Amino acid sequence: MAVTVMGLGNVLQQDDGLGPYVIQTLLAGWEFGENVRVLDLGTPGLQLSPYLEGQDCLIVVDTVRSEGNPGEIRLYDRDQLLKHPPGQRTSPHDPGLKETLLALELHDLSPQHVLVVGVIPVETGHVPRLTDPVRAAVPQAVDAVLDELERLGVPARPLADPLEPDIWWEADPVD
């Protein structure tokens, strides 16, 4: 079974950097089987096809617009995600996940199992740092990904000596 775990988001826009932050946390603390790809894709726009084509399962980590309080986790499966048609794209960097899944489905190349691990953001301003409520949700988002991998039968193994996540965008600039 081919599985892709991908983080989406712009690390320079506050809570939009959640996806890359979670991916770096996963890579620093866990080892994944050879059939599991863990990728920080940033803001790929409509260029998701090469990463999704031919995959059996997809787990996406990103911020989501939803009712609720900032920092709350939302999980969406494939049917929930595709229940409504794609909305109007307001930026060339909008993920285009629905559009990509639907296009791949036409060619029978779309992952049949999809889970979006979403967190409601506080703000997506021009600050390279997560807000406190979204930062507090990172462990829950990591756990949601790990739980899904376990459920899929491709569990991650904790590293004996975990590393510090490489959250380079939050580092203080060098003088």
Buried (B, 14 or more C-beta within 10 A) or exposed (E): EEBBBBBBBBBBBBBBBBBBBBBBBBBBBBEBEEEBEBBBBBBBBBEBBEBBBEBBBBBBBBBBEBEEEBBBBBBBEBEEBBEEEBEEEEEEBBBBBBBBBEBBBEEEBBBEBBBBBBBBBBBBEEBBBBBEBBBEBBEBBBEBBBBBBEEBEBBBEEEEEEEEBBBEBBEEEEE
